[in-house]
Amino acid sequence: MNNFEKNITFVIVSFKSGHIIEKCIQSINSNIKIIIVENSNNLHVKNYLENKFSNVEVFIAKENLGYGKGNNLGISKVKTQYAFILNPDAILEENCLVELFKANSLLKDDFAILAPNYSNNYGFFSDQNNYLKKKEIMEVDYVKGFAILINLKKCTYDKIFDENFFLFLEEIDLCKRINDSKGKIYIVNKSYVYHKGKKSSGNDLEIEKCRNWHWMWSLYYYNYKHFGLFSAYKITLY
């Protein structure tokens, strides 16, 4: 394990994700610290995962904090320079951290966020898009939030994520703030994560209704925050 990996702590926010989170954990080097914030108040999850994985520490939230606030809680426990935000339904491919390390060496630590590419064409930056292959490291305006490496020396907000977002667009808001402050965000095209998508908490009707409600609220709040009331109403109603 190189010094770069020693300076990484993974932060995973889960909500009843026991059916899928183990594969996520197993894809991470067992010498790297993993902090899990479990939003379901399930002590069994803590006991089971901490007993099975020596590098895992689970924090049980007293309530469902949502994605942004849950990640902020996890990040507050991080003692390394980098916090790697990862969804429970995401799996690192073997080259993921190796390629991020190479990119960081070239960038000389001058980034706020480094993000891997997506090996399953889920999201905006799949390797199916040939134009992305022209550069190994590409500077972008934003990335999707299920797998992002945050440089805490460059991203120094009191709270990394705006906790007014419960679910959806937290990472887009973070990227917008980084852009506004002239920070840098990169995708590393040869670094891969597989993301199953919508598998972290299941897909029953109540969960889907919850997702839909929070998507509309987040869409409204994001546009209100950055572009004003008229824009928020216009985009949300449309």
Accessible surface in RSA format (square Angstrom, percent):
REM  Atomic radii and reference values for relative SASA: ProtOr
REM  Chains: A
REM  Algorithm: Lee & Richards
REM  Probe-radius: 1.40
REM  Slices: 20
REM RES _ NUM      All-atoms   Total-Side   Main-Chain    Non-polar    All polar
REM                ABS   REL    ABS   REL    ABS   REL    ABS   REL    ABS   REL
RES MET A   1    95.23  49.3  25.22  16.7  70.01 166.7  31.43  26.7  63.79  84.5
RES ASN A   2    53.04  36.6  39.73  38.4  13.31  32.0  33.20  79.9  19.84  19.2
RES ASN A   3   111.40  76.8 107.27 103.7   4.12   9.9  29.30  70.5  82.10  79.3
RES PHE A   4    10.47   5.2   3.49   2.2   6.98  18.2   8.30   5.0   2.16   6.2
RES GLU A   5    19.07  10.9  18.29  13.8   0.78   1.9   0.26   0.5  18.81  15.4
RES LYS A   6   121.12  59.1 101.10  62.0  20.02  47.7  54.35  48.9  66.77  71.1
RES ASN A   7    58.60  40.4  58.60  56.6   0.00   0.0   0.45   1.1  58.15  56.2
RES ILE A   8     2.45   1.4   0.00   0.0   2.45   5.9   0.00   0.0   2.45   6.7
RES THR A   9     2.56   1.8   2.56   2.6   0.00   0.0   0.71   1.0   1.85   2.8
RES PHE A  10     0.00   0.0   0.00   0.0   0.00   0.0   0.00   0.0   0.00   0.0
RES VAL A  11     0.02   0.0   0.00   0.0   0.02   0.0   0.00   0.0   0.02   0.0
RES ILE A  12     0.00   0.0   0.00   0.0   0.00   0.0   0.00   0.0   0.00   0.0
RES VAL A  13    12.75   8.4   6.05   5.5   6.70  16.2   6.05   5.3   6.70  18.2
RES SER A  14     2.41   2.0   0.69   0.9   1.71   3.9   2.24   4.8   0.17   0.2
RES PHE A  15    56.92  28.5  54.97  34.1   1.95   5.1  54.97  33.3   1.95   5.6
RES LYS A  16   131.13  64.0 115.48  70.9  15.65  37.3  69.63  62.7  61.49  65.5
RES SER A  17     0.76   0.6   0.31   0.4   0.46   1.1   0.36   0.8   0.40   0.6
RES GLY A  18    45.57  56.2   0.00   N/A  45.57  56.2  27.43  75.3  18.14  40.6
RES HIS A  19   123.77  67.6  76.53  53.2  47.24 120.8  79.75  82.2  44.02  51.2
RES ILE A  20    16.24   9.2  13.09   9.8   3.14   7.6  15.85  11.4   0.39   1.1
RES ILE A  21     2.47   1.4   2.47   1.8   0.00   0.0   2.47   1.8   0.00   0.0
RES GLU A  22    38.10  21.9  38.06  28.8   0.04   0.1  14.92  28.9  23.18  18.9
RES LYS A  23   120.62  58.8 116.82  71.7   3.80   9.0  69.81  62.8  50.81  54.1
RES CYS A  24     0.25   0.2   0.01   0.0   0.23   0.5   0.01   0.0   0.23   0.3
RES ILE A  25     3.51   2.0   1.73   1.3   1.78   4.3   1.73   1.2   1.78   4.8
RES GLN A  26   107.58  60.2  75.51  55.2  32.07  76.4  34.26  72.9  73.32  55.6
RES SER A  27    33.18  28.0   3.96   5.3  29.22  67.3  16.15  34.4  17.03  23.9
RES ILE A  28     8.04   4.6   0.00   0.0   8.04  19.4   1.11   0.8   6.94  18.8
RES ASN A  29    59.40  41.0  42.06  40.6  17.34  41.8  21.99  52.9  37.41  36.2
RES SER A  30    80.13  67.7  69.28  92.5  10.85  25.0  40.72  86.7  39.41  55.2
RES ASN A  31   105.79  73.0  80.43  77.7  25.36  61.1  12.89  31.0  92.90  89.8
RES ILE A  32     2.28   1.3   0.00   0.0   2.28   5.5   2.28   1.6   0.00   0.0
RES LYS A  33    85.20  41.6  79.40  48.7   5.80  13.8  53.84  48.5  31.36  33.4
RES ILE A  34     0.00   0.0   0.00   0.0   0.00   0.0   0.00   0.0   0.00   0.0
RES ILE A  35     2.41   1.4   2.41   1.8   0.00   0.0   2.41   1.7   0.00   0.0
RES ILE A  36     0.00   0.0   0.00   0.0   0.00   0.0   0.00   0.0   0.00   0.0
RES VAL A  37     0.00   0.0   0.00   0.0   0.00   0.0   0.00   0.0   0.00   0.0
RES GLU A  38     1.25   0.7   1.25   0.9   0.00   0.0   0.00   0.0   1.25   1.0
RES ASN A  39     6.35   4.4   3.50   3.4   2.85   6.9   0.00   0.0   6.35   6.1
RES SER A  40    25.98  22.0   1.84   2.5  24.15  55.6   6.44  13.7  19.54  27.4
RES ASN A  41    91.20  62.9  75.15  72.6  16.05  38.6  12.46  30.0  78.74  76.1
RES ASN A  42    58.92  40.6  53.55  51.7   5.38  12.9  11.70  28.1  47.23  45.6
RES LEU A  43   115.02  64.1 111.18  79.5   3.84   9.7 111.18  78.1   3.84  10.3
RES HIS A  44   125.21  68.4 118.45  82.3   6.76  17.3  81.11  83.6  44.11  51.3
RES VAL A  45    17.22  11.3  15.22  13.8   2.00   4.8  17.22  15.0   0.00   0.0
RES LYS A  46    59.46  29.0  59.46  36.5   0.00   0.0  40.92  36.8  18.54  19.7
RES ASN A  47    82.96  57.2  79.99  77.3   2.97   7.2  20.81  50.1  62.15  60.1
RES TYR A  48    89.93  42.0  83.17  47.3   6.77  17.6  72.17  54.2  17.77  21.9
RES LEU A  49     3.56   2.0   3.56   2.5   0.00   0.0   3.56   2.5   0.00   0.0
RES GLU A  50    54.77  31.4  39.69  30.0  15.08  35.9  16.26  31.5  38.51  31.4
RES ASN A  51   131.72  90.8  96.24  93.0  35.48  85.4  28.97  69.7 102.75  99.3
RES LYS A  52   104.78  51.1  72.39  44.4  32.39  77.1  53.42  48.1  51.37  54.7
RES PHE A  53    26.24  13.1  23.36  14.5   2.88   7.5  26.13  15.8   0.11   0.3
RES SER A  54   118.74 100.3  74.67  99.7  44.06 101.5  55.80 118.8  62.93  88.2
RES ASN A  55    18.60  12.8  10.15   9.8   8.44  20.3  14.51  34.9   4.08   3.9
RES VAL A  56    10.33   6.8   0.00   0.0  10.33  24.9   0.22   0.2  10.11  27.4
RES GLU A  57    61.08  35.1  60.87  46.0   0.21   0.5  14.14  27.3  46.94  38.3
RES VAL A  58     0.17   0.1   0.00   0.0   0.17   0.4   0.00   0.0   0.17   0.5
RES PHE A  59    47.65  23.8  45.20  28.0   2.46   6.4  47.65  28.9   0.00   0.0
RES ILE A  60    37.62  21.4  11.24   8.4  26.37  63.6  11.24   8.1  26.37  71.6
RES ALA A  61     4.40   4.0   0.14   0.2   4.25   9.7   4.40   6.2   0.00   0.0
RES LYS A  62   197.06  96.1 169.64 104.1  27.42  65.3 114.32 102.9  82.74  88.1
RES GLU A  63   106.95  61.4  98.74  74.7   8.22  19.6  35.97  69.6  70.98  58.0
RES ASN A  64    60.94  42.0  43.46  42.0  17.48  42.1  20.56  49.5  40.38  39.0
RES LEU A  65    25.91  14.4  16.24  11.6   9.67  24.3  19.13  13.4   6.78  18.2
RES GLY A  66     3.89   4.8   0.00   N/A   3.89   4.8   3.89  10.7   0.00   0.0
RES TYR A  67    32.98  15.4  30.29  17.2   2.69   7.0  30.96  23.3   2.02   2.5
RES GLY A  68     0.00   0.0   0.00   N/A   0.00   0.0   0.00   0.0   0.00   0.0
RES LYS A  69    84.34  41.1  83.59  51.3   0.75   1.8  38.66  34.8  45.68  48.7
RES GLY A  70     0.00   0.0   0.00   N/A   0.00   0.0   0.00   0.0   0.00   0.0
RES ASN A  71     0.33   0.2   0.33   0.3   0.00   0.0   0.00   0.0   0.33   0.3
RES ASN A  72    15.13  10.4   8.89   8.6   6.24  15.0  10.08  24.3   5.05   4.9
RES LEU A  73    54.74  30.5  48.67  34.8   6.07  15.3  53.83  37.8   0.91   2.5
RES GLY A  74     0.00   0.0   0.00   N/A   0.00   0.0   0.00   0.0   0.00   0.0
RES ILE A  75    18.29  10.4  14.14  10.5   4.14  10.0  14.14  10.2   4.14  11.2
RES SER A  76    82.27  69.5  41.88  55.9  40.40  93.1  48.94 104.2  33.33  46.7
RES LYS A  77    80.41  39.2  70.75  43.4   9.66  23.0  22.28  20.1  58.13  61.9
RES VAL A  78    20.14  13.3   0.00   0.0  20.14  48.5   0.41   0.4  19.73  53.5
RES LYS A  79   194.49  94.9 153.61  94.2  40.88  97.3 121.92 109.7  72.57  77.3
RES THR A  80    35.19  25.0  24.06  24.4  11.12  26.5  28.14  37.8   7.05  10.7
RES GLN A  81    28.50  15.9  18.47  13.5  10.03  23.9  12.05  25.7  16.45  12.5
RES TYR A  82     8.55   4.0   8.55   4.9   0.00   0.0   1.08   0.8   7.46   9.2
RES ALA A  83     0.00   0.0   0.00   0.0   0.00   0.0   0.00   0.0   0.00   0.0
RES PHE A  84     0.00   0.0   0.00   0.0   0.00   0.0   0.00   0.0   0.00   0.0
RES ILE A  85     0.64   0.4   0.64   0.5   0.00   0.0   0.64   0.5   0.00   0.0
RES LEU A  86     0.98   0.5   0.00   0.0   0.98   2.5   0.00   0.0   0.98   2.6
RES ASN A  87    27.50  19.0  27.20  26.3   0.30   0.7   0.57   1.4  26.93  26.0
RES PRO A  88     3.53   2.6   2.96   2.7   0.58   2.1   2.96   2.4   0.58   3.6
RES ASP A  89     2.48   1.7   1.42   1.4   1.06   2.5   1.04   2.4   1.44   1.4
RES ALA A  90     0.00   0.0   0.00   0.0   0.00   0.0   0.00   0.0   0.00   0.0
RES ILE A  91    43.48  24.7  43.48  32.4   0.00   0.0  43.48  31.3   0.00   0.0
RES LEU A  92    12.40   6.9   4.23   3.0   8.17  20.5   4.23   3.0   8.17  22.0
RES GLU A  93    69.09  39.7  60.74  46.0   8.35  19.9  22.69  43.9  46.40  37.9
RES GLU A  94   177.72 102.0 144.52 109.3  33.20  79.1  69.99 135.4 107.74  88.0
RES ASN A  95    46.86  32.3  43.53  42.1   3.32   8.0  30.79  74.1  16.07  15.5
RES CYS A  96     0.62   0.5   0.62   0.7   0.00   0.0   0.62   1.6   0.00   0.0
RES LEU A  97    13.50   7.5  12.09   8.6   1.41   3.5  12.09   8.5   1.41   3.8
RES VAL A  98    71.90  47.3  70.98  64.3   0.92   2.2  71.86  62.4   0.04   0.1
RES GLU A  99    24.96  14.3  24.17  18.3   0.79   1.9   0.00   0.0  24.96  20.4
RES LEU A 100     0.00   0.0   0.00   0.0   0.00   0.0   0.00   0.0   0.00   0.0
RES PHE A 101    73.89  37.0  73.89  45.8   0.00   0.0  73.89  44.8   0.00   0.0
RES LYS A 102   108.16  52.8 104.36  64.0   3.80   9.1  66.60  59.9  41.56  44.3
RES ALA A 103     2.21   2.0   0.73   1.1   1.48   3.4   1.71   2.4   0.50   1.3
RES ASN A 104    18.54  12.8  17.78  17.2   0.75   1.8   0.00   0.0  18.54  17.9
RES SER A 105    60.62  51.2  40.33  53.8  20.29  46.7  39.78  84.7  20.85  29.2
RES LEU A 106   126.93  70.7 104.40  74.7  22.53  56.6 106.88  75.1  20.05  53.9
RES LEU A 107    31.34  17.5  21.76  15.6   9.57  24.1  25.43  17.9   5.91  15.9
RES LYS A 108   173.17  84.5 146.69  90.0  26.49  63.1 109.18  98.3  64.00  68.2
RES ASP A 109    40.03  28.0  39.17  39.0   0.85   2.0  24.65  58.0  15.38  15.3
RES ASP A 110    57.01  39.9  56.06  55.8   0.95   2.2  20.42  48.0  36.59  36.5
RES PHE A 111     1.68   0.8   0.00   0.0   1.68   4.4   1.68   1.0   0.00   0.0
RES ALA A 112     3.31   3.0   2.56   4.0   0.74   1.7   2.56   3.6   0.74   2.0
RES ILE A 113     0.16   0.1   0.16   0.1   0.00   0.0   0.16   0.1   0.00   0.0
RES LEU A 114     0.00   0.0   0.00   0.0   0.00   0.0   0.00   0.0   0.00   0.0
RES ALA A 115     0.28   0.3   0.28   0.4   0.00   0.0   0.28   0.4   0.00   0.0
RES PRO A 116     0.14   0.1   0.00   0.0   0.14   0.5   0.00   0.0   0.14   0.9
RES ASN A 117     1.90   1.3   1.90   1.8   0.00   0.0   0.00   0.0   1.90   1.8
RES TYR A 118     1.09   0.5   1.09   0.6   0.00   0.0   0.76   0.6   0.33   0.4
RES SER A 119    38.50  32.5  13.45  17.9  25.05  57.7  12.82  27.3  25.68  36.0
RES ASN A 120    43.15  29.8  17.21  16.6  25.93  62.4  18.84  45.3  24.31  23.5
RES ASN A 121    91.91  63.4  73.61  71.1  18.31  44.1  14.06  33.8  77.85  75.2
RES TYR A 122    88.69  41.4  86.05  49.0   2.64   6.9  64.27  48.3  24.41  30.1
RES GLY A 123    36.15  44.6   0.00   N/A  36.15  44.6  11.30  31.0  24.84  55.6
RES PHE A 124   105.88  53.0  94.59  58.6  11.29  29.4 100.04  60.7   5.84  16.7
RES PHE A 125    17.81   8.9  17.81  11.0   0.00   0.0  17.81  10.8   0.00   0.0
RES SER A 126     0.18   0.1   0.18   0.2   0.00   0.0   0.18   0.4   0.00   0.0
RES ASP A 127    38.25  26.8  35.56  35.4   2.69   6.4   5.09  12.0  33.16  33.1
RES GLN A 128   118.96  66.5  97.75  71.4  21.21  50.5  22.05  46.9  96.91  73.5
RES ASN A 129    48.24  33.3  44.30  42.8   3.94   9.5   5.00  12.0  43.24  41.8
RES ASN A 130   106.78  73.6  97.39  94.1   9.39  22.6  31.09  74.8  75.69  73.2
RES TYR A 131   128.34  59.9 118.10  67.2  10.25  26.7  93.64  70.4  34.70  42.8
RES LEU A 132     1.48   0.8   1.11   0.8   0.37   0.9   1.40   1.0   0.09   0.2
RES LYS A 133   133.11  64.9 103.72  63.6  29.39  70.0  62.93  56.6  70.19  74.8
RES LYS A 134   174.62  85.2 135.76  83.3  38.86  92.5  93.07  83.8  81.55  86.9
RES LYS A 135   127.27  62.1 121.66  74.6   5.61  13.4  72.34  65.1  54.93  58.5
RES GLU A 136    98.68  56.7  91.33  69.1   7.35  17.5  34.38  66.5  64.29  52.5
RES ILE A 137    35.30  20.1  20.17  15.0  15.12  36.4  20.17  14.5  15.12  41.0
RES MET A 138    31.90  16.5  31.64  20.9   0.26   0.6  14.94  12.7  16.96  22.5
RES GLU A 139    99.36  57.0  75.13  56.8  24.23  57.7  26.22  50.7  73.14  59.7
RES VAL A 140    19.46  12.8   8.30   7.5  11.17  26.9  16.35  14.2   3.12   8.5
RES ASP A 141   101.07  70.8  96.44  96.0   4.64  11.0  17.36  40.9  83.71  83.5
RES TYR A 142    76.81  35.9  76.54  43.5   0.27   0.7  49.56  37.2  27.25  33.6
RES VAL A 143     0.08   0.1   0.08   0.1   0.00   0.0   0.08   0.1   0.00   0.0
RES LYS A 144    57.61  28.1  57.31  35.2   0.30   0.7  19.01  17.1  38.60  41.1
RES GLY A 145     6.36   7.8   0.00   N/A   6.36   7.8   4.27  11.7   2.09   4.7
RES PHE A 146     9.62   4.8   6.94   4.3   2.68   7.0   7.36   4.5   2.26   6.5
RES ALA A 147     0.02   0.0   0.00   0.0   0.02   0.0   0.00   0.0   0.02   0.0
RES ILE A 148     0.23   0.1   0.23   0.2   0.00   0.0   0.23   0.2   0.00   0.0
RES LEU A 149     0.00   0.0   0.00   0.0   0.00   0.0   0.00   0.0   0.00   0.0
RES ILE A 150     0.00   0.0   0.00   0.0   0.00   0.0   0.00   0.0   0.00   0.0
RES ASN A 151     0.06   0.0   0.06   0.1   0.00   0.0   0.00   0.0   0.06   0.1
RES LEU A 152    40.16  22.4  29.13  20.8  11.03  27.7  29.55  20.8  10.61  28.6
RES LYS A 153   147.44  71.9 124.26  76.2  23.17  55.2  77.34  69.6  70.10  74.7
RES LYS A 154   112.35  54.8  84.26  51.7  28.10  66.9  40.81  36.7  71.54  76.2
RES CYS A 155     3.90   3.0   0.00   0.0   3.90   9.2   1.73   4.4   2.18   2.3
RES THR A 156   103.09  73.3  74.87  75.9  28.22  67.2  48.74  65.5  54.35  82.2
RES TYR A 157    71.71  33.5  54.88  31.2  16.83  43.8  57.95  43.5  13.76  17.0
RES ASP A 158   154.56 108.3 114.50 114.0  40.05  94.7  38.33  90.2 116.23 115.9
RES LYS A 159   122.11  59.6 112.34  68.9   9.76  23.2  71.93  64.7  50.18  53.4
RES ILE A 160     7.94   4.5   6.94   5.2   1.00   2.4   6.94   5.0   1.00   2.7
RES PHE A 161     0.85   0.4   0.72   0.4   0.13   0.3   0.72   0.4   0.13   0.4
RES ASP A 162    22.92  16.1  13.76  13.7   9.16  21.7  14.69  34.6   8.22   8.2
RES GLU A 163    53.66  30.8  29.04  22.0  24.62  58.6  16.10  31.1  37.56  30.7
RES ASN A 164    85.83  59.2  73.38  70.9  12.46  30.0   7.68  18.5  78.15  75.5
RES PHE A 165     1.34   0.7   0.00   0.0   1.34   3.5   0.00   0.0   1.34   3.8
RES PHE A 166    55.63  27.8  53.80  33.3   1.83   4.8  55.41  33.6   0.22   0.6
RES LEU A 167    49.61  27.6  49.59  35.5   0.02   0.1  49.59  34.8   0.02   0.1
RES PHE A 168    61.91  31.0  55.41  34.3   6.50  16.9  60.71  36.8   1.20   3.4
RES LEU A 169    23.13  12.9  19.82  14.2   3.31   8.3  19.85  13.9   3.28   8.8
RES GLU A 170     3.26   1.9   3.22   2.4   0.04   0.1   0.04   0.1   3.22   2.6
RES GLU A 171    15.07   8.7  15.07  11.4   0.00   0.0   1.33   2.6  13.74  11.2
RES ILE A 172    26.62  15.1  25.73  19.2   0.89   2.1  25.73  18.5   0.89   2.4
RES ASP A 173     0.00   0.0   0.00   0.0   0.00   0.0   0.00   0.0   0.00   0.0
RES LEU A 174     0.04   0.0   0.04   0.0   0.00   0.0   0.04   0.0   0.00   0.0
RES CYS A 175     0.69   0.5   0.69   0.8   0.00   0.0   0.47   1.2   0.23   0.2
RES LYS A 176    50.20  24.5  47.87  29.4   2.33   5.5  29.68  26.7  20.52  21.9
RES ARG A 177    44.85  18.8  41.26  21.0   3.59   8.6  31.87  43.6  12.98   7.9
RES ILE A 178     3.56   2.0   3.48   2.6   0.08   0.2   3.56   2.6   0.00   0.0
RES ASN A 179    47.26  32.6  35.85  34.6  11.41  27.5  19.48  46.9  27.78  26.8
RES ASP A 180    86.79  60.8  58.05  57.8  28.74  68.0  31.56  74.3  55.22  55.1
RES SER A 181    74.66  63.1  44.46  59.3  30.20  69.6  45.38  96.6  29.28  41.0
RES LYS A 182   178.01  86.8 154.27  94.7  23.75  56.5 104.19  93.8  73.82  78.6
RES GLY A 183    27.52  33.9   0.00   N/A  27.52  33.9  19.68  54.0   7.84  17.6
RES LYS A 184    76.70  37.4  74.85  45.9   1.85   4.4  36.27  32.6  40.43  43.1
RES ILE A 185     0.99   0.6   0.00   0.0   0.99   2.4   0.00   0.0   0.99   2.7
RES TYR A 186    22.57  10.5  22.57  12.8   0.00   0.0  10.39   7.8  12.18  15.0
RES ILE A 187     0.42   0.2   0.42   0.3   0.00   0.0   0.42   0.3   0.00   0.0
RES VAL A 188     4.30   2.8   4.30   3.9   0.00   0.0   4.30   3.7   0.00   0.0
RES ASN A 189    10.80   7.4   9.73   9.4   1.07   2.6   9.73  23.4   1.07   1.0
RES LYS A 190   103.90  50.7 103.87  63.7   0.03   0.1  61.16  55.0  42.74  45.5
RES SER A 191     0.00   0.0   0.00   0.0   0.00   0.0   0.00   0.0   0.00   0.0
RES TYR A 192    48.33  22.6  48.33  27.5   0.00   0.0  28.74  21.6  19.59  24.1
RES VAL A 193     0.00   0.0   0.00   0.0   0.00   0.0   0.00   0.0   0.00   0.0
RES TYR A 194    85.15  39.8  85.15  48.4   0.00   0.0  45.53  34.2  39.62  48.8
RES HIS A 195     9.19   5.0   9.19   6.4   0.01   0.0   8.53   8.8   0.66   0.8
RES LYS A 196    69.43  33.9  48.97  30.0  20.46  48.7  30.53  27.5  38.91  41.4
RES GLY A 197     6.54   8.1   0.00   N/A   6.54   8.1   0.93   2.5   5.61  12.6
RES LYS A 198   112.87  55.1 100.98  62.0  11.89  28.3  62.84  56.6  50.03  53.3
RES LYS A 199    93.05  45.4  92.14  56.5   0.91   2.2  46.21  41.6  46.84  49.9
RES SER A 200    21.78  18.4  21.78  29.1   0.00   0.0  19.85  42.3   1.93   2.7
RES SER A 201    24.39  20.6  17.26  23.0   7.13  16.4   7.94  16.9  16.45  23.0
RES GLY A 202    26.08  32.2   0.00   N/A  26.08  32.2  26.08  71.6   0.00   0.0
RES ASN A 203    77.68  53.6  48.76  47.1  28.92  69.6  30.59  73.6  47.08  45.5
RES ASP A 204    84.12  58.9  71.86  71.5  12.26  29.0  47.27 111.2  36.85  36.8
RES LEU A 205   130.23  72.5 119.56  85.5  10.67  26.8 123.47  86.7   6.76  18.2
RES GLU A 206   114.48  65.7 109.11  82.5   5.37  12.8  60.22 116.5  54.26  44.3
RES ILE A 207    36.91  21.0  35.02  26.1   1.89   4.6  36.91  26.6   0.00   0.0
RES GLU A 208    51.38  29.5  51.38  38.9   0.00   0.0  32.15  62.2  19.23  15.7
RES LYS A 209   110.26  53.8 103.70  63.6   6.56  15.6  65.59  59.0  44.67  47.6
RES CYS A 210    54.69  41.4  46.68  52.1   8.01  18.8  23.70  60.0  30.99  33.4
RES ARG A 211    23.54   9.9  23.16  11.8   0.39   0.9   6.54   8.9  17.00  10.3
RES ASN A 212    84.24  58.1  82.22  79.5   2.02   4.9  26.34  63.4  57.91  56.0
RES TRP A 213   163.95  65.8 156.61  75.8   7.34  17.2 132.02  70.4  31.92  51.8
RES HIS A 214    28.21  15.4  28.21  19.6   0.00   0.0  15.16  15.6  13.05  15.2
RES TRP A 215   102.33  41.1 102.33  49.5   0.00   0.0  84.68  45.1  17.65  28.6
RES MET A 216    84.28  43.6  83.32  55.1   0.96   2.3  66.95  56.9  17.34  23.0
RES TRP A 217    87.73  35.2  81.73  39.6   6.00  14.1  81.89  43.7   5.84   9.5
RES SER A 218     0.11   0.1   0.11   0.2   0.00   0.0   0.00   0.0   0.11   0.2
RES LEU A 219    33.02  18.4  33.02  23.6   0.00   0.0  33.02  23.2   0.00   0.0
RES TYR A 220    48.62  22.7  48.62  27.7   0.00   0.0  34.06  25.6  14.57  18.0
RES TYR A 221    30.36  14.2  30.36  17.3   0.00   0.0  19.72  14.8  10.64  13.1
RES TYR A 222    27.61  12.9  27.61  15.7   0.00   0.0  16.37  12.3  11.23  13.8
RES ASN A 223     8.23   5.7   8.23   8.0   0.00   0.0   0.00   0.0   8.23   8.0
RES TYR A 224   106.65  49.8 100.09  56.9   6.57  17.1  51.94  39.0  54.71  67.4
RES LYS A 225    77.21  37.7  43.18  26.5  34.03  81.0  44.27  39.8  32.94  35.1
RES HIS A 226    40.98  22.4  12.03   8.4  28.95  74.1   8.27   8.5  32.71  38.1
RES PHE A 227   111.32  55.7  79.52  49.3  31.80  82.7  88.66  53.8  22.66  64.8
RES GLY A 228    30.61  37.7   0.00   N/A  30.61  37.7  27.97  76.8   2.64   5.9
RES LEU A 229    91.13  50.8  84.97  60.8   6.16  15.5  84.97  59.7   6.16  16.6
RES PHE A 230   158.56  79.3 151.05  93.6   7.51  19.6 155.14  94.1   3.42   9.8
RES SER A 231    23.88  20.2  21.10  28.2   2.78   6.4  15.11  32.2   8.77  12.3
RES ALA A 232     0.00   0.0   0.00   0.0   0.00   0.0   0.00   0.0   0.00   0.0
RES TYR A 233   114.18  53.3 114.18  65.0   0.00   0.0  72.00  54.1  42.18  52.0
RES LYS A 234   132.18  64.5 121.73  74.7  10.45  24.9  76.04  68.4  56.14  59.8
RES ILE A 235    71.03  40.4  65.64  48.9   5.39  13.0  66.81  48.1   4.22  11.4
RES THR A 236    25.28  18.0  18.90  19.2   6.38  15.2  18.90  25.4   6.38   9.7
RES LEU A 237   148.50  82.7 117.79  84.3  30.71  77.2 120.73  84.8  27.77  74.7
RES TYR A 238   229.27 107.0 174.70  99.4  54.57 142.0 145.18 109.1  84.09 103.7
END  Absolute sums over single chains surface
CHAIN  1 A    12023.6       9940.0       2083.7       6709.5       5314.1
END  Absolute sums over all chains
TOTAL         12023.6       9940.0       2083.7       6709.5       5314.1
